[in-house]
Every structure is written in C-alpha cells, then in structure tokens.
Amino acid sequence: MKIGLNGTVMDASEAVISVYDHGFLYGMGLFETFRTYRGKPYLLERHMKRLQAGCDQLGIKYAPDPESVTSLMQELLAANGLEDGYVRLTVSAGVAELGLPTGDYEQPNVLLLVKALPAVNDAAIMKGRELRLLRTRRNTPEGGIRFKSLHYMNNIIAKRELLAGGASFGAEGLMLSGEGWLAEGIVSNLFFVKDDIVYTPSIRTGILPGITRQRVLELAREAGYAVQEGLYIWEQLLGADEIWLTNSIQELVPVTALTNADGRKVAVNGGEAGNITKRLLSIYRETTLIDLDGTER
C-alpha cells in the first residue's frame, strides 16, 4: 500500500512519525474524509476550509492547498491502482516537548491515505439500514463547535456498543447529546421528514458540522422543501415519515428501521426508502457530476 506523508508518496511500511508527535501524545490533530468521482475530489474546497479553521484554532500552522492535495491524491490513487477512492487527509500537530504546548505547532505532519470505495448496490441502498439508539452519549465538542479531530474515543466506544448489541449488518448507531437531544450517528449526520418538512439536529447539540449535511440542506431548500434545524427527541424520530443519514463517502443512506436501546425495532415508512429521500439522493448525485465538471458551488 502506498501512502502520502508530507507530500511524498511512499510504501506504508516506510512511513515514520515520531513518538513525540503531539497527535500521538495528546490527540492534537484533525482530519478530513472525502471521496472522488471520476478521479476528482468532491467539495474539496469546503473540506479544506473546515480543516483550516480547525488548525487555526488549535495553533497548527498548516495552510491547505487544494491543488497540491488533489495532485498528491491523484498520484496516490494511481500508485494504488485505483481510479476513484475513499480519501483521508490527516494533519497531526508535529513534534514538541513532552507536556502541554506553550506555543503554536510550526511543523505538522500531513498524512494522505486512500482506499477503494465500498461497492455500490442501489437496490441494497434502497432497502435501507437499521438505526439503533445507543446509551453512549455524544460528548461535548472540543471548542465552540466540534472538530473532526483525532479524539475519536467517543465514536469508538459507541461503535463497540453497537457491535455488542446484536445490530444488523451495516447498522448505524445513534447518539443523543448529554441533554437527551437527537445528535448524530457514529459516522453520519441525521435527517428526518415529517409532513414534507425536512428536519436535522442543530449544530448546538454538539454534532460535527458535516460537509455533506450542509450540501443536502442546500439541495433540499433548492428543491422547495421547508428545512428546520433544531432540538429534537427520540419520540419525534419514531413518528417520522422518512429518515436518512449522510456522510461524504456514502452520500445519503435511507433508514428503514429504528431500534431503541432495549432492542425493540419498528419499521420506518413500511420498511422502504421514502420518496423525498430518493429524490434528494438523485439530485445529490446529479449535482455532484455537474459541480465537478464546472465550478463547485
């Protein structure tokens, strides 16, 4: 496997990062995951803007250059025999003395990884997924809003609970905020529909301000749907007409079954993907190719 470290493509076995890197010692680092379509990264400018904002707040001196990232990514895809891929760009704070920092991080380590995208089976996607309510609560964000940071323990504990609970293959876990509001999935943002209104939890709940989440909000408004961001509870989700999840790799994923923390399962929309879900997924895919062929909106 070939990887990119500080702008150079090399074998993964050759990559070395110091044990004094504060990404390892203190979790000081951020990452972005995105995917390519026809070899081009989608919404890269937005991912880089979020990454830059996080680095600025953490004192990590890194200025992402979308053109350089794209060039290295394409070289890396080719080196791994991939036309398209799942891409992760990680910025780790870099080497510093043992102990909490007293200044900015001037020389971060930048790691680029790619792997094959999951196989797409639209028939299977339309059958939807189970969304299981977890007892693990979403922890509070690192700053004013949640960073996409190397502090991923909360998500991993949630994933372990999901696996231990006997969830169906491909199921996603749903975390509530500490106050009990609907928050987000382990690796996804949450949407639901009631009476043709599209709802999604507010950033105030401490969720990650997802790039795909924001794009879907834009597309829903452009398609004429009323959209509301707010504070919602599990019982409102149980009464939803449609539910779906979003992330940058899987786009929009219908939810066709809800399971509470005690294992009781109920069907959503009769166990089928809803019409609004299907329409927005279609619009998302169409606009993706349009945006990549022209100017990203």
Long-range contacts (C-beta under 8 A, 24 or more apart in sequence): 1-80, 2-76, 2-79, 2-80, 3-76, 3-111, 3-112, 3-113, 4-72, 4-73, 4-75, 4-76, 4-110, 4-111, 4-112, 4-113, 5-109, 5-110, 5-111, 5-112, 6-109, 6-110, 7-68, 7-72, 7-110, 9-72, 9-75, 9-76, 9-79, 15-111, 17-92, 17-109, 17-111, 18-95, 20-95, 20-96, 20-97, 20-98, 21-92, 21-93, 21-94, 21-95, 21-109, 22-92, 22-93, 22-94, 22-95, 22-96, 22-101, 22-105, 23-90, 23-92, 23-93, 23-94, 23-109, 23-150, 24-92, 25-98, 26-93, 26-100, 27-149, 27-150, 27-151, 28-58, 28-60, 28-92, 28-93, 28-101, 28-105, 28-150, 29-60, 29-90, 29-91, 29-92, 29-93, 29-108, 29-149, 29-150, 30-54, 30-55, 30-58, 30-60, 30-90, 30-91, 30-147, 30-148, 30-149, 30-150, 31-88, 31-89, 31-90, 31-91, 31-148, 31-149, 31-150, 32-88, 32-89, 32-148, 33-86, 33-87, 33-88, 33-89, 33-247, 33-248, 33-249, 34-87, 34-89, 34-211, 34-248, 34-249, 35-84, 35-85, 35-86, 35-87, 35-117, 35-248, 35-249, 36-73, 36-77, 36-84, 36-85, 36-87, 37-84, 37-288, 37-289, 37-292, 38-84, 38-289, 38-292, 39-74, 39-77, 39-83, 39-84, 40-70, 40-292, 41-69, 41-70, 41-73, 41-87, 42-248, 42-288, 42-291, 42-292, 43-211, 43-212, 43-215, 43-248, 43-291, 43-296, 44-69, 44-70, 44-296, 45-296, 46-211, 46-214, 46-215, 47-89, 47-211, 47-248, 50-148, 50-209, 50-211, 51-89, 51-91, 51-148, 54-147, 54-148, 54-149, 55-91, 55-108, 57-143, 57-147, 58-93, 58-105, 58-147, 59-101, 59-103, 59-104, 59-105, 60-91, 60-93, 60-94, 60-104, 60-105, 60-108, 61-104, 61-105, 61-106, 61-107, 61-108, 62-91, 62-108, 62-110, 64-89, 69-112, 72-112, 73-112, 73-114, 76-112, 76-114, 77-114, 80-114, 80-115, 82-114, 82-115, 82-116, 84-117, 85-114, 85-115, 85-116, 85-117, 86-114, 86-115, 86-116, 86-117, 86-118, 86-249, 87-112, 87-113, 87-114, 88-112, 88-113, 88-114, 90-150, 92-150, 117-249, 118-249, 118-250, 125-253, 125-254, 125-273, 126-254, 126-272, 126-273, 126-278, 127-254, 127-256, 127-272, 127-273, 128-253, 128-254, 128-255, 128-256, 128-257, 128-268, 128-271, 128-272, 128-273, 129-168, 129-170, 129-171, 129-172, 129-245, 129-253, 129-254, 129-255, 129-256, 129-257, 130-167, 130-168, 130-170, 130-171, 130-172, 130-255, 130-256, 130-257, 130-258, 130-259, 130-265, 131-171, 131-172, 131-173, 131-174, 131-185, 131-243, 131-245, 131-255, 131-257, 131-258, 131-259, 132-162, 132-165, 132-167, 132-171, 132-172, 132-173, 132-174, 132-258, 132-259, 132-260, 132-261, 133-173, 133-174, 133-176, 133-234, 133-258, 133-259, 133-260, 133-261, 134-158, 134-161, 134-162, 134-173, 134-174, 134-175, 134-176, 134-261, 135-161, 135-261, 136-161, 136-173, 136-175, 137-175, 137-176, 137-177, 137-178, 138-175, 138-176, 138-177, 138-178, 138-183, 138-184, 138-205, 138-206, 138-207, 139-178, 139-206, 140-178, 140-206, 141-206, 145-203, 145-209, 146-206, 146-207, 146-208, 146-209, 148-208, 155-186, 155-187, 158-186, 159-186, 162-186, 165-263, 166-263, 167-259, 168-257, 171-259, 172-245, 172-253, 172-255, 176-234, 177-205, 177-206, 178-206, 180-233, 181-205, 181-231, 181-232, 181-233, 182-232, 182-233, 182-234, 182-236, 182-237, 183-207, 184-208, 185-245, 187-247, 188-245, 188-246, 188-247, 188-250, 188-253, 189-213, 189-245, 189-246, 189-247, 190-243, 190-245, 191-216, 191-243, 191-244, 191-245, 191-246, 192-232, 192-236, 192-237, 192-240, 192-241, 192-242, 192-243, 192-244, 193-240, 193-241, 193-242, 193-243, 193-274, 193-276, 193-277, 194-236, 194-239, 194-240, 194-241, 195-241, 196-225, 196-226, 196-276, 197-225, 197-226, 197-227, 197-228, 198-225, 198-226, 198-227, 198-228, 198-276, 199-227, 199-228, 199-229, 199-230, 199-232, 199-236, 199-240, 200-227, 200-228, 200-229, 201-229, 201-230, 201-231, 201-232, 202-229, 202-230, 202-231, 203-229, 204-231, 205-231, 210-246, 210-247, 210-248, 211-248, 212-246, 212-247, 212-248, 212-251, 212-252, 213-246, 215-284, 216-246, 216-252, 216-280, 216-284, 218-297, 219-280, 219-283, 219-284, 219-287, 220-280, 223-279, 223-280, 223-283, 225-276, 234-260, 238-266, 240-268, 241-269, 241-274, 242-268, 242-269, 242-273, 242-274, 242-275, 242-276, 242-277, 243-268, 243-277, 244-273, 244-274, 244-277, 244-280, 244-281, 251-281, 251-284, 251-285, 252-277, 252-280, 252-281, 252-284, 254-278
